[in-house]
Amino acid sequence: MIKFLDLKKQYLSIKDEIDSAISNIIENTAFIGAPSVASFEKNFASFQGVKEVIGVGSGTDALEIAIWALDLPKGSEIIVPANSYIATSESVTRNGLKVLFADVDEDYLISPKSIKEVITKDTKAIIPVHLYGQPADMDSIMQIAKEYDLKVIEDCAQAHGAIYKGKKVGSFGDISTFSFYPGKNLGAFGDGGAVCSDDLELAKKMRLYANHGSEIKYYHVMEGINSRLDSIQASVLDVKLKYLQSWIDRRNEVAKNYLENIKNPKITLPILHDNLKSVWHLFVIRVENRDELSAYLNENGIQNGMHYPIALPKLEAYSYITQDTSDFFACSSDTQLLSIPMGEHLEDEEVEKIIEVLNNF
């Protein structure tokens, strides 16, 4: 079986460093707030080109903290893409605000045209998602934000290291958020996340909030929450960060092979825009008979997945929302999306087999 993702293989490639890092935390019993956390935050800030990184408990926490920090008026709407994981939208409602869906373009990223079409007087922010590792159109999004006086939170959960016109994603908006869920390109050995900002006062506010409103133990300047990146996860991430760019480079090699050699006319390949560098967290194709192709791949020993099989507006969780999204591309293409294996774990002969099987479908 060609694996969709192979975290065991990745671990074995850096086993000695990982084991040493974890052992050091255990030997020093420094499970919360050890120097490994500050080290990772500093190194990740340098990698992403942002001033401040605050490690938190998960990517979902990161989104909730970012929205909270903006202190938007009661009843505010936040625009999110119709094609994303539910964490993007539920973080809005968890803050007591309203979700407003925008459609995506054929690159599966939030559509600037749709953003402008759905904006109302109550819209106060946009959360563009750099989905599948592809950078969203940040020039257009930031221009819209400026025109309508909107805040921007970049959801970079799948895009660590992705580049938009020479600049890393996560460095455009007011705040950016990352997930270190194990399956991400930069994944921990459990949950983890980060909020990032170039606004030092905003960053300080988020750091306080994520640590019970406290800089010094038992001295609380505000009420907050408990969402901290623990020391073991930070130590694992710090080791992996050294290898991330080489893993990204390999993902781009695999993607290039796919894009050049998958020739089946039934299959629509991802769109890659000029002046952008994807990190290919996922390689998502589109095909009308998606379930049939998925079964065919499994029969031929190739794992695959679906990201995402139901567009957000169609989820039962959002049945209360009355916004008409029936003509959204996201709401018709969701039944056709299929993710094929992508990652540095793939050997050249495995990539060739995947291409051959897809072309024979």
RODO-2510 file (C-alpha; in nm, 4 decimals, decimal comma):
residues 361
     n   res          X          Y          Z
     1     m     0,0000     0,0000     0,0000
     2     i     0,1296     0,3458    -0,0943
     3     k     0,0538     0,5549     0,2124
     4     f    -0,1298     0,8852     0,1959
     5     l     0,0877     1,0055     0,4852
     6     d     0,3708     0,8253     0,6636
     7     l     0,4566     0,9840     0,9982
     8     k     0,6419     0,6722     1,1147
     9     k     0,8860     0,7009     0,8235
    10     q     0,9360     1,0713     0,8981
    11     y     1,0035     0,9972     1,2654
    12     l     1,2578     0,7268     1,1856
    13     s     1,4493     0,9681     0,9601
    14     i     1,5142     1,2024     1,2556
    15     k     1,4665     0,9556     1,5423
    16     d     1,7850     1,0288     1,7381
    17     e     1,7209     1,4041     1,7480
    18     i     1,3547     1,3634     1,8385
    19     d     1,4243     1,1094     2,1110
    20     s     1,6985     1,3262     2,2591
    21     a     1,4750     1,6356     2,2605
    22     i     1,1883     1,4543     2,4323
    23     s     1,4204     1,2827     2,6792
    24     n     1,5675     1,6185     2,7777
    25     i     1,2235     1,7537     2,8648
    26     i     1,1363     1,4453     3,0681
    27     e     1,4690     1,4384     3,2549
    28     n     1,4259     1,8033     3,3512
    29     t     1,0520     1,7593     3,4250
    30     a     0,9997     2,0899     3,2441
    31     f     0,6665     2,0054     3,0852
    32     i     0,5176     2,3556     3,0673
    33     g     0,7055     2,6736     2,9800
    34     a     1,0480     2,5185     2,9312
    35     p     1,3112     2,7016     2,7211
    36     s     1,2092     2,4774     2,4277
    37     v     0,8881     2,6806     2,3891
    38     a     1,0659     3,0160     2,3624
    39     s     1,3239     2,8588     2,1327
    40     f     1,0625     2,7269     1,8940
    41     e     0,8656     3,0527     1,8972
    42     k     1,1803     3,2469     1,8072
    43     n     1,2861     3,0040     1,5344
    44     f     0,9390     2,9789     1,3825
    45     a     0,9061     3,3594     1,3806
    46     s     1,2322     3,3788     1,1863
    47     f     1,1192     3,1076     0,9433
    48     q     0,7839     3,2753     0,8764
    49     g     0,9132     3,6323     0,8702
    50     v     0,6921     3,7613     1,1517
    51     k     0,7849     3,9528     1,4654
    52     e     0,5945     3,7585     1,7299
    53     v     0,4848     3,3955     1,7629
    54     i     0,2809     3,2693     2,0578
    55     g     0,2564     2,8928     2,0898
    56     v    -0,0928     2,7733     2,1881
    57     g    -0,2784     2,4493     2,2411
    58     s    -0,4143     2,3926     1,8898
    59     g    -0,4828     2,5539     1,5554
    60     t    -0,8467     2,5981     1,6563
    61     d    -0,7418     2,7749     1,9751
    62     a    -0,5192     2,9977     1,7640
    63     l    -0,8159     3,1089     1,5534
    64     e    -1,0374     3,1671     1,8558
    65     i    -0,7665     3,3702     2,0302
    66     a    -0,7011     3,5767     1,7164
    67     i    -1,0682     3,6636     1,6748
    68     w    -1,1033     3,7456     2,0449
    69     a    -0,8011     3,9776     2,0292
    70     l    -0,9588     4,1931     1,7583
    71     d    -1,2390     4,2885     2,0009
    72     l    -1,4982     4,3228     1,7254
    73     p    -1,8421     4,4735     1,8012
    74     k    -2,1243     4,2451     1,9085
    75     g    -2,3136     4,1143     1,6050
    76     s    -2,0139     4,1472     1,3723
    77     e    -1,9839     3,9196     1,0704
    78     i    -1,6617     3,7521     0,9661
    79     i    -1,6204     3,6230     0,6113
    80     v    -1,4805     3,2707     0,5758
    81     p    -1,4394     3,0527     0,2655
    82     a    -1,7069     2,7923     0,1957
    83     n    -1,4352     2,5325     0,1338
    84     s    -1,2361     2,4818     0,4527
    85     y    -1,2249     2,2739     0,7693
    86     i    -1,4945     2,3662     1,0220
    87     a    -1,2369     2,5094     1,2656
    88     t    -1,2226     2,8241     1,0502
    89     s    -1,5934     2,8955     1,0864
    90     e    -1,6667     2,7559     1,4326
    91     s    -1,4000     2,9854     1,5785
    92     v    -1,6167     3,2771     1,4676
    93     t    -1,9317     3,1521     1,6363
    94     r    -1,7363     3,0440     1,9459
    95     n    -1,6589     3,4147     1,9861
    96     g    -2,0288     3,4989     1,9633
    97     l    -1,9973     3,6455     1,6138
    98     k    -2,1632     3,5597     1,2833
    99     v    -2,0280     3,3528     0,9953
   100     l    -2,0632     3,4887     0,6430
   101     f    -1,9585     3,2482     0,3684
   102     a    -1,7709     3,3519     0,0532
   103     d    -1,7297     3,1234    -0,2451
   104     v    -1,3982     2,9900    -0,3691
   105     d    -1,2482     3,0076    -0,7161
   106     e    -1,1385     2,7057    -0,9180
   107     d    -0,8099     2,7038    -0,7257
   108     y    -1,0282     2,6252    -0,4170
   109     l    -0,9166     2,9459    -0,2441
   110     i    -1,1443     3,2244    -0,1226
   111     s    -1,2713     3,4363    -0,4122
   112     p    -1,2049     3,8123    -0,3847
   113     k    -1,5044     3,8694    -0,6146
   114     s    -1,7302     3,6717    -0,3820
   115     i    -1,5929     3,8548    -0,0768
   116     k    -1,7052     4,1853    -0,2252
   117     e    -2,0456     4,0424    -0,3162
   118     v    -2,1273     3,9212     0,0362
   119     i    -1,9939     4,2140     0,2435
   120     t    -2,2589     4,3918     0,4515
   121     k    -2,2524     4,6874     0,6911
   122     d    -2,1924     4,4404     0,9745
   123     t    -1,8889     4,2728     0,8174
   124     k    -1,5771     4,3458     1,0214
   125     a    -1,3165     4,0867     0,9221
   126     i    -1,2038     3,8290     0,6652
   127     i    -1,0347     3,4959     0,7316
   128     p    -0,8622     3,3870     0,4093
   129     v    -0,7444     3,0251     0,4289
   130     h    -0,4259     2,9257     0,2481
   131     l    -0,5888     2,5939     0,1702
   132     y    -0,3996     2,2797     0,0709
   133     g    -0,0737     2,4774     0,1064
   134     q    -0,1621     2,7252    -0,1711
   135     p    -0,1385     3,0994    -0,0962
   136     a    -0,4617     3,2952    -0,1296
   137     d    -0,4748     3,6153    -0,3381
   138     m    -0,3482     3,8430    -0,0622
   139     d    -0,3063     4,1530    -0,2798
   140     s    -0,6768     4,1550    -0,3636
   141     i    -0,7827     4,0563    -0,0128
   142     m    -0,5758     4,3281     0,1548
   143     q    -0,7078     4,5845    -0,0941
   144     i    -1,0670     4,4865    -0,0094
   145     a    -0,9846     4,5003     0,3612
   146     k    -0,8468     4,8508     0,3193
   147     e    -1,1456     4,9641     0,1125
   148     y    -1,4035     4,8360     0,3640
   149     d    -1,1984     4,8825     0,6829
   150     l    -1,1865     4,5109     0,7620
   151     k    -0,9454     4,3159     0,9811
   152     v    -0,7644     4,0177     0,8271
   153     i    -0,6753     3,6925     1,0006
   154     e    -0,4737     3,4572     0,7810
   155     d    -0,5534     3,0912     0,8461
   156     c    -0,2204     2,9259     0,7637
   157     a    -0,3005     2,5866     0,9178
   158     q    -0,1965     2,4086     0,5964
   159     a     0,0608     2,6521     0,4615
   160     h     0,3733     2,6681     0,6797
   161     g     0,6386     2,8243     0,4565
   162     a     0,4173     2,8996     0,1550
   163     i     0,5225     3,2114    -0,0370
   164     y     0,3063     3,4794    -0,1993
   165     k     0,5021     3,7094    -0,4331
   166     g     0,8266     3,6668    -0,2418
   167     k     0,6778     3,6945     0,1067
   168     k     0,5738     3,4176     0,3448
   169     v     0,2031     3,3780     0,4084
   170     g     0,1074     3,4795     0,7587
   171     s     0,2867     3,8113     0,7279
   172     f     0,0136     4,0073     0,5458
   173     g    -0,2859     4,0314     0,7790
   174     d    -0,3350     4,1703     1,1286
   175     i    -0,2888     3,8229     1,2767
   176     s    -0,2055     3,4802     1,1368
   177     t    -0,2729     3,1390     1,2821
   178     f    -0,1046     2,8006     1,2414
   179     s    -0,1872     2,4436     1,3328
   180     f     0,0730     2,1853     1,4294
   181     y    -0,1672     1,8914     1,4188
   182     p     0,0454     1,5795     1,3528
   183     g    -0,0537     1,5499     0,9858
   184     k     0,0515     1,9057     0,8955
   185     n     0,3736     1,9693     0,7029
   186     l     0,5134     2,0860     1,0364
   187     g     0,3357     1,8596     1,2824
   188     a     0,3749     1,7958     1,6536
   189     f     0,3245     1,4627     1,8317
   190     g    -0,0159     1,5839     1,9474
   191     d    -0,2156     1,9052     1,9195
   192     g    -0,0467     2,2428     1,8980
   193     g    -0,0826     2,5778     1,7275
   194     a     0,0415     2,9345     1,7100
   195     v    -0,0827     3,2896     1,6688
   196     c     0,1495     3,5391     1,4990
   197     s     0,1509     3,9143     1,4530
   198     d     0,3788     4,2054     1,3707
   199     d     0,1704     4,4195     1,6070
   200     l     0,3609     4,3860     1,9341
   201     e     0,0771     4,5145     2,1524
   202     l    -0,1684     4,2747     1,9904
   203     a     0,0783     3,9893     2,0369
   204     k     0,1225     4,0759     2,4055
   205     k    -0,2538     4,0789     2,4488
   206     m    -0,2876     3,7337     2,2898
   207     r    -0,0034     3,5888     2,4970
   208     l    -0,1688     3,7121     2,8173
   209     y    -0,5099     3,5795     2,7168
   210     a    -0,3727     3,2329     2,6321
   211     n    -0,2061     3,2092     2,9750
   212     h    -0,4972     3,2930     3,2078
   213     g    -0,4317     3,6660     3,1631
   214     s    -0,0999     3,6382     3,3432
   215     e     0,2660     3,7129     3,2777
   216     i     0,3694     3,6272     3,6354
   217     k     0,2165     3,3284     3,8116
   218     y    -0,0829     3,4209     4,0294
   219     y    -0,0823     3,7834     3,9062
   220     h    -0,3641     3,8159     3,6541
   221     v    -0,4274     4,1410     3,4706
   222     m    -0,7301     3,9999     3,2868
   223     e    -0,9397     3,6867     3,2614
   224     g    -0,8061     3,4537     2,9963
   225     i    -0,7977     3,0898     2,8961
   226     n    -0,5526     2,8029     2,9262
   227     s    -0,4029     2,7403     2,5825
   228     r    -0,0291     2,6808     2,5914
   229     l     0,2049     2,4907     2,3621
   230     d     0,3597     2,2364     2,5944
   231     s     0,7343     2,1813     2,6152
   232     i     0,7483     1,8359     2,4579
   233     q     0,5542     1,9505     2,1518
   234     a     0,7720     2,2610     2,1196
   235     s     1,0878     2,0486     2,1354
   236     v     0,9555     1,8142     1,8651
   237     l     0,8579     2,1086     1,6436
   238     d     1,1976     2,2748     1,6893
   239     v     1,3704     1,9602     1,5615
   240     k     1,1316     1,9225     1,2680
   241     l     1,1587     2,2900     1,1727
   242     k     1,5207     2,2343     1,0679
   243     y     1,4013     1,9866     0,8048
   244     l     1,0819     2,1590     0,6946
   245     q     1,2263     2,3413     0,3922
   246     s     1,3794     2,0211     0,2535
   247     w     1,0434     1,8472     0,3006
   248     i     0,8713     2,1339     0,1203
   249     d     1,1206     2,1064    -0,1650
   250     r     1,0465     1,7344    -0,1995
   251     r     0,6718     1,8018    -0,2002
   252     n     0,7252     2,0466    -0,4850
   253     e     0,9215     1,7825    -0,6782
   254     v     0,6353     1,5350    -0,6375
   255     a     0,3780     1,7986    -0,7364
   256     k     0,5774     1,8927    -1,0459
   257     n     0,5829     1,5267    -1,1505
   258     y     0,2085     1,4966    -1,0982
   259     l     0,1302     1,8189    -1,2861
   260     e     0,3478     1,7272    -1,5833
   261     n     0,2544     1,3614    -1,6163
   262     i    -0,1053     1,3048    -1,5063
   263     k    -0,2742     1,3197    -1,8454
   264     n    -0,6155     1,1628    -1,7847
   265     p    -0,8727     1,4031    -1,9365
   266     k    -1,1267     1,3013    -1,6711
   267     i    -0,9056     1,4519    -1,4011
   268     t    -0,8781     1,8252    -1,3281
   269     l    -0,5416     1,9076    -1,1737
   270     p    -0,4719     2,1852    -0,9205
   271     i    -0,4075     2,5370    -1,0470
   272     l    -0,0722     2,6888    -0,9503
   273     h    -0,0462     3,0637    -1,0067
   274     d     0,2676     3,2498    -1,1138
   275     n     0,4800     3,4173    -0,8438
   276     l     0,3501     3,1798    -0,5769
   277     k     0,5145     2,8852    -0,4062
   278     s     0,2841     2,6224    -0,2642
   279     v     0,3969     2,3870     0,0088
   280     w     0,1548     2,1207    -0,1195
   281     h     0,0094     2,0129     0,2119
   282     l    -0,2426     1,8304    -0,0036
   283     f    -0,2583     1,7536    -0,3746
   284     v    -0,6273     1,7749    -0,4584
   285     i    -0,7677     1,6660    -0,7932
   286     r    -1,1237     1,6936    -0,9197
   287     v    -1,3147     1,4198    -1,0978
   288     e    -1,6879     1,3705    -1,1567
   289     n    -1,6961     1,0055    -1,0478
   290     r    -1,4898     1,0703    -0,7341
   291     d    -1,6056     0,7686    -0,5323
   292     e    -1,5322     0,5346    -0,8223
   293     l    -1,1797     0,6723    -0,8588
   294     s    -1,1233     0,6500    -0,4830
   295     a    -1,2205     0,2824    -0,4871
   296     y    -1,0019     0,2212    -0,7930
   297     l    -0,7009     0,3736    -0,6185
   298     n    -0,7604     0,1614    -0,3095
   299     e    -0,7874    -0,1519    -0,5248
   300     n    -0,4475    -0,0613    -0,6701
   301     g    -0,2857    -0,0113    -0,3313
   302     i    -0,2970     0,3695    -0,3183
   303     q    -0,4416     0,5416    -0,0128
   304     n    -0,6416     0,8602    -0,0752
   305     g    -0,8618     1,1081     0,1064
   306     m    -1,1280     1,3775     0,0639
   307     h    -1,0687     1,7396     0,1646
   308     y    -1,3442     1,8347     0,2035
   309     p    -1,6395     1,6102     0,1083
   310     i    -1,9055     1,8548     0,2298
   311     a    -1,8742     2,2322     0,1819
   312     l    -1,9214     2,4249     0,5064
   313     p    -2,2583     2,5852     0,4153
   314     k    -2,4030     2,2379     0,3484
   315     l    -2,3128     2,0988     0,6925
   316     e    -2,5956     2,0253     0,9334
   317     a    -2,4088     2,2412     1,1840
   318     y    -2,4907     2,5462     0,9690
   319     s    -2,8496     2,4653     0,8822
   320     y    -2,9509     2,7723     1,0841
   321     i    -2,7700     3,0087     0,8456
   322     t    -3,0080     3,1532     0,5861
   323     q    -2,7434     3,2853     0,3449
   324     d    -2,8086     3,1542    -0,0069
   325     t    -2,4978     2,9667    -0,1224
   326     s    -2,6726     2,7366    -0,3716
   327     d    -2,4813     2,8750    -0,6683
   328     f    -2,1388     2,8527    -0,5002
   329     f    -1,8705     2,6615    -0,6852
   330     a    -1,7643     2,5250    -0,3452
   331     c    -2,1070     2,3686    -0,2985
   332     s    -2,0968     2,1811    -0,6291
   333     s    -1,7295     2,0843    -0,6483
   334     d    -1,7166     1,9281    -0,2995
   335     t    -1,8508     1,5964    -0,4351
   336     q    -1,5653     1,5820    -0,6876
   337     l    -1,2590     1,6544    -0,4704
   338     l    -1,0067     1,3781    -0,4072
   339     s    -0,6664     1,4010    -0,2384
   340     i    -0,3895     1,1721    -0,3622
   341     p    -0,0696     1,0868    -0,1699
   342     m     0,1618     1,3837    -0,1148
   343     g     0,4688     1,4162     0,1017
   344     e     0,8403     1,3688     0,1399
   345     h     0,7742     1,0047     0,2312
   346     l     0,6980     0,9154    -0,1322
   347     e     0,9656     0,7342    -0,3307
   348     d     1,0055     0,8084    -0,7020
   349     e     0,8716     0,4667    -0,8016
   350     e     0,5632     0,5199    -0,5850
   351     v     0,4953     0,8530    -0,7544
   352     e     0,5315     0,6842    -1,0942
   353     k     0,2848     0,4129    -0,9934
   354     i     0,0295     0,6715    -0,8756
   355     i     0,0591     0,8563    -1,2075
   356     e     0,0258     0,5329    -1,4048
   357     v    -0,2839     0,4215    -1,2128
   358     l    -0,4500     0,7633    -1,2501
   359     n    -0,3784     0,7705    -1,6238
   360     n    -0,5259     0,4225    -1,6621
   361     f    -0,8493     0,5124    -1,4840
***
